[in-house]
Amino acid sequence: GCGSQRALHYLLHFNIKKAFLLNPLLVVLLPYSIVFLVFRIKCLKQRFNQFYQWFFGFKTIIVILAFILIFGLLRNTSYFQTIISRL
């Protein structure tokens, strides 16, 4: 959500701290998304099927969606702003 474009800009310039301060979720989930795209190549998906099922299975996707929902709720609290301001 908010801050994603600026965070991506900072990531492209290898400024991970500023990117994390703008949108921690993007910084955390971007490597996961890249691994997912790489594994979508059929030969890798078949070769490492057990890893693929564990890393991208239904339960894992539910946990990630719950994490995104909780992060979205917590991000709009003063507690989250306090934590980010200390970094």
Rosetta silent file (secondary structure, phi, psi, omega in degrees, C-alpha in Angstrom):
SEQUENCE: GCGSQRALHYLLHFNIKKAFLLNPLLVVLLPYSIVFLVFRIKCLKQRFNQFYQWFFGFKTIIVILAFILIFGLLRNTSYFQTIISRL
SCORE:     score description
SCORE:     0.000 S_00000001
   1 L     0.000 -123.755 -173.549    0.000    0.000    0.000 S_00000001
   2 L   -61.753  133.021  177.894    1.204    3.363    1.092 S_00000001
   3 L    85.519    1.205 -176.195    4.847    4.101    0.474 S_00000001
   4 H   -66.044  -42.566 -177.510    5.343    1.186   -1.900 S_00000001
   5 H   -66.743  -44.027  178.413    6.474    3.235   -4.864 S_00000001
   6 H   -67.532  -37.916  177.988    8.965    5.260   -2.834 S_00000001
   7 H   -63.830  -42.285  177.306   10.139    2.107   -1.043 S_00000001
   8 H   -62.995  -38.339  176.570   10.700    0.383   -4.387 S_00000001
   9 H   -59.788  -46.701  179.397   12.646    3.445   -5.551 S_00000001
  10 H   -66.713  -35.824  176.670   14.907    3.207   -2.496 S_00000001
  11 H   -63.735  -40.489  179.060   15.327   -0.550   -2.988 S_00000001
  12 H   -65.780  -22.334  176.752   16.429    0.014   -6.564 S_00000001
  13 L  -100.876   15.412  176.061   19.038    2.421   -5.193 S_00000001
  14 L    59.030   30.681  174.838   20.092   -0.163   -2.553 S_00000001
  15 L  -104.567   80.636 -171.958   18.885    1.959    0.352 S_00000001
  16 H   -69.647  -35.757 -178.324   17.179   -0.843    2.251 S_00000001
  17 H   -62.786  -47.617  179.007   16.785    1.051    5.542 S_00000001
  18 H   -64.688  -38.365  178.040   14.787    3.899    3.980 S_00000001
  19 H   -63.353  -42.536  179.070   12.734    1.414    1.990 S_00000001
  20 H   -64.473  -38.307  178.841   11.973   -0.552    5.150 S_00000001
  21 H   -66.089  -33.686  179.505   10.934    2.601    6.985 S_00000001
  22 H   -77.024  -43.274 -178.590    8.509    3.504    4.209 S_00000001
  23 L  -154.737   89.423 -178.360    6.974    0.058    3.721 S_00000001
  24 H   -61.001  -34.245 -178.285    8.351   -2.880    5.727 S_00000001
  25 H   -63.317  -40.973  178.215    5.901   -5.303    4.169 S_00000001
  26 H   -62.358  -43.988 -177.842    7.195   -4.630    0.663 S_00000001
  27 H   -65.002  -35.609 -179.149   10.794   -5.150    1.747 S_00000001
  28 H   -77.145  -41.773 -174.089    9.913   -8.444    3.442 S_00000001
  29 H   -87.518  -15.013  179.716    7.613   -9.850    0.753 S_00000001
  30 H   -62.675  -46.451  176.614    9.557   -8.769   -2.338 S_00000001
  31 H   -61.670  -38.218  177.215   12.180  -11.553   -2.038 S_00000001
  32 H   -60.710  -43.035  179.846    9.369  -14.064   -1.439 S_00000001
  33 H   -65.737  -38.310  178.883    7.615  -12.835   -4.584 S_00000001
  34 H   -65.846  -42.783  177.367   10.799  -13.086   -6.629 S_00000001
  35 H   -62.178  -40.435  178.158   11.369  -16.673   -5.460 S_00000001
  36 H   -60.365  -44.688  179.679    7.746  -17.457   -6.370 S_00000001
  37 H   -64.288  -37.828  178.316    8.231  -16.090   -9.889 S_00000001
  38 H   -65.773  -41.460 -178.674   11.424  -18.103  -10.328 S_00000001
  39 H   -72.742  -14.997  177.399    9.700  -21.285   -9.158 S_00000001
  40 L   -68.426  -14.825  173.187    6.858  -20.770  -11.599 S_00000001
  41 L   -64.548  126.232 -169.917    9.286  -22.027  -14.227 S_00000001
  42 H   -55.976  -42.009 -176.089    7.995  -25.530  -14.771 S_00000001
  43 H   -65.630  -36.278  178.261   11.304  -27.370  -14.481 S_00000001
  44 H   -73.058  -36.901 -179.860   12.081  -25.837  -11.073 S_00000001
  45 H   -64.249  -40.879  179.482    8.580  -26.430   -9.788 S_00000001
  46 H   -74.347  -37.570 -176.371    8.776  -30.116  -10.684 S_00000001
  47 H   -69.382  -37.724 -178.913   12.357  -30.563   -9.538 S_00000001
  48 L  -116.552   48.798 -173.666   11.768  -29.033   -6.092 S_00000001
  49 H   -60.466  -41.918 -178.876    8.116  -29.961   -5.686 S_00000001
  50 H   -64.235  -44.234  176.359    8.264  -30.628   -1.941 S_00000001
  51 H   -62.472  -43.549 -179.789    9.922  -27.270   -1.263 S_00000001
  52 H   -60.682  -45.787 -179.620    7.455  -25.554   -3.590 S_00000001
  53 H   -63.817  -37.424 -179.838    4.466  -27.125   -1.848 S_00000001
  54 H   -72.697  -43.978 -173.780    5.775  -26.140    1.576 S_00000001
  55 H   -77.859  -28.736 -176.423    6.834  -22.618    0.622 S_00000001
  56 H  -127.288   19.759 -179.741    3.828  -21.759   -1.573 S_00000001
  57 L   -73.254  176.430 -176.168    1.161  -24.177   -0.341 S_00000001
  58 H   -59.488  -46.019 -178.829   -2.335  -23.265    0.808 S_00000001
  59 H   -63.452  -40.236  178.967   -1.443  -22.976    4.507 S_00000001
  60 H   -64.920  -40.887  179.166    1.515  -20.735    3.791 S_00000001
  61 H   -64.390  -38.878  177.497   -0.597  -18.442    1.611 S_00000001
  62 H   -63.322  -42.943  178.293   -3.208  -18.190    4.397 S_00000001
  63 H   -62.622  -42.742  179.566   -0.493  -17.249    6.909 S_00000001
  64 H   -65.271  -42.318  177.305    0.872  -14.603    4.540 S_00000001
  65 H   -62.767  -40.555  176.649   -2.603  -13.153    3.934 S_00000001
  66 H   -63.587  -41.483  177.775   -3.202  -13.031    7.701 S_00000001
  67 H   -60.311  -43.396  179.120    0.183  -11.335    8.120 S_00000001
  68 H   -63.837  -42.465  179.564   -0.752   -8.724    5.488 S_00000001
  69 H   -64.383  -46.852  179.223   -4.102   -8.076    7.169 S_00000001
  70 H   -63.403  -42.167  178.068   -2.554   -7.709   10.642 S_00000001
  71 H   -61.493  -42.441  178.856    0.182   -5.477    9.254 S_00000001
  72 H   -61.389  -37.180  177.870   -2.416   -3.290    7.543 S_00000001
  73 H   -72.799  -44.539 -178.026   -4.286   -2.865   10.814 S_00000001
  74 H   -70.443  -28.765 -177.670   -1.191   -2.253   12.946 S_00000001
  75 H   -61.919  -27.105 -177.744    0.360    0.161   10.479 S_00000001
  76 L   -93.618   16.951  177.665   -2.342    2.693   11.207 S_00000001
  77 L  -104.681  159.705  177.896   -1.717    2.727   14.958 S_00000001
  78 H   -70.231  -27.093  178.441    0.461    5.076   16.948 S_00000001
  79 H   -60.829  -44.585  179.073    2.364    2.056   18.313 S_00000001
  80 H   -63.029  -43.143  179.502    3.660    1.202   14.841 S_00000001
  81 H   -62.034  -36.009  177.766    4.684    4.808   14.222 S_00000001
  82 H   -65.356  -43.632  179.495    6.596    4.771   17.518 S_00000001
  83 H   -63.301  -46.715 -179.469    8.481    1.623   16.542 S_00000001
  84 H   -64.450  -38.855 -178.965    9.372    2.969   13.093 S_00000001
  85 H   -66.780  -23.527  178.433   10.507    6.316   14.478 S_00000001
  86 H   -79.495  -17.502  179.158   12.992    4.522   16.770 S_00000001
  87 L   -80.697    0.000    0.000   14.666    2.835   13.799 S_00000001
